[in-house]
Amino acid sequence: MSAQHLRSPRRDATTAPPADGGHGRPTEREAAAGSAHRLLTGWGGTAPTGARVLRPGTRAQAAAAVRACGARGSIARGLGRAYGDAAQNAGGTVVDTTALDRVLAIDAVGGTVTCEAGVSLHRLMTVLLPLGWFVPVTPGTRYVTVGGAIGADIHGKNHHVSGSFTRHVRGLELLTADGEVRTVPRGSELFDATAGGMGLTGLVLSATVDLLPVETSLMSVDTERLPDLDSLLATLTATDDRYRYSVAWIDLLARGTAAGRAVLTRGDHAPAAALEGKGRTARAARREPLAFRPGQLPPAPRAVPGGLLRGATVGAFNRLYYHKAPRRRTDELQRLSAFFHPLDGLPHWNRVYGRAGFVQWQCVVPEDADDALRRVVRLLSRRSCPSFLAVLKRFGAGDPGWLSFPARGWTLALDIPASLPGLGDFLDLLDEEVAVAGGRLYLAKDARMRPELLRAMYPRLDDFRALRARLDPRGVFTSDLARRLAL
Amino acid sequence: MKDAFGSPQSVLVLGGTSEIALATVRRFLARRTRTVWLAGRPGPRLDAAAAGLRDEAAAHGAQVGVRTVPFDALAPETHEEVLEKVFAEGDIDLVLVAFGVLGDQTADEHDPMAAVHVTRTNYTGAVSAGLVCANALRAQGHGSLVVLSSVAGERARRANFIYGSSKAGLDAFTQGLGDALHGSGVHVLVVRPGFVHTRMTEGRPPAPLATTPGAVADAIVHGVRRRSRTVWVPAALGPVMSVLRHLPRPLFRRLPG
């Protein structure tokens, strides 16, 4: 397949929600000059800062943008789905990579794709599924770029089987601070620093990714309801290995012994044989087993009154969601987008949190530190944190990236309206529990952690700092996150 | 950098002995602040303020650098040099413009130079320092500029119109500056306290809705977190003043105090 016709039309941006947090737009004059001063936030919409945004369309333009970044440095930004301040750079340059969007080569026999950093996973799925291939790891949204997936070393529901995204990256091309383009193979020191390195080792230009063969674009899903946290953890420990994908939604607003009750969904790609069945989904899929046409609602409105998400409304939602779920159901066929990316159906869903935005909090604690997990869940339940997107998952072995987040154990992710009174101190308390238990927080989601905790959470932090000092002594690559946490 | 809740890591106070400012910094120290600059007239009061903050930080077990820098509101020609040195040492996440004098209205009405001293401190000094800081903040693309205005600037009263007019000028200046910085990443907050029990007002009869430095500090922390443009302290002063502002002059003139 030639690379030429795989290039997405320039107007592709209309199907994908825009990359910014909904703030300033460039004026026409600035856009014509290829740069614009804009206010940027992460997906959570907190802590906006101003930066010059450049959107290079070629690697030469990307190199020029980085070269001209000035004293306050530059950072790459893809589709802006990191929740915190990882892809913003106050007073400096932000390199919007979404025009570096060429799929360069597909090996439809061996199962690899080489593409530029700004290609989204949505685009890869659109291109690859008809060929019988799927991305090796997908997070809860398809609207992340390959560059971002490497920088945050994202994980998905298959981490316990497949590890993080960069485990499946064979190699990448990295534009480093000295202006060189380096070929970085998996296993090298620079690769491990770049995997999860939050874009601070350089600008990823392209990457080669191993793919997963699939027979259909449907998922075969088992769902079960578990009445409390203990039974959830026991079930995950006992039977998770039988499934490629597994995640639990948990109810943090349930009180007492019900705290942490869960709806567990696990599954795998449906084999072609599964389409022989009777259901409507199976019948429809028989004609076109690899079709990929995710639906989308109109975007959430721009102005949403704050305070919509309170304990009472979210509590009611959670009760409904829990009781609506089947006690136990097996081999249900689901569309891929419904299984992996339910929120992508509502573009700009982050707006429901209003102007104040929200924070994501995701931790992992070691497998034997389930007591810490129980304490965290108890604290959240007692505090009645209005969180309707709390998920729990069992991670497999940790990944080689120096600042990669996953580690064998339990990961809990939730989002909370940023306007909740006293939230800052409360989350600090949770952080302490996590740090004491030997766990860590996910940098791609963080917008508020105490910098002092970082070293305990990421033992290779000093190596990372040393490598950056060597590779980038002038700080060509930096970000608000890097400044806030002194990465 | 400020975190998701607007907690700054570094703070610069202009008027480093202001009780309101120190109460505000103490609240930030309990969160994320690890660098504090106190700018003010050098002397034992400034040193004591810095020492107090260091003790406070030690109580939280945090590594905090508290430094003082000589700053004179009445010497606007020095502001650029003095303040740029501070910014050159690293980003400042929040600047708090807290200096000001009350003057003595009755005496000052017969001593024009004393009246000018009030306006030069409260207005002219803040204009020059405010602009220097605003430009530095704009260059770094983030930060909050918090300016202590006063309810007295909302409508000049017979009893304190010299002070009131200086605050009115400062308030108007700060609002305009906020609009000028809109979209730059820099947030400007105008704080309008009523009567605050401080050294400055000691011995004066408190006005209705009198408040404390701690309450003003809480309002500032909240305003920075919400990225508000204006906060009144107490909040009830907002609606009260919008009524008073529209009172007919003959009536307004007869109000007590």
Interface residues (C-beta under 8 A of the other chain):
Chain A: G24 H37 L39 G44 T46 A47 P48 T49 G50 A51 R72 G84 D85 N89 A90 G91 G92 A356 G357 V359 A418 S419 L423 G424 D425 A447 R448 R450 E452 D480 R483 R484
Chain B: M1 K2 D3 A4 F5 G6 S7 Q9 R31 R32 A62 D91 R138 A139 Q140 G141 H142 G183 S184 G185 V186 R226
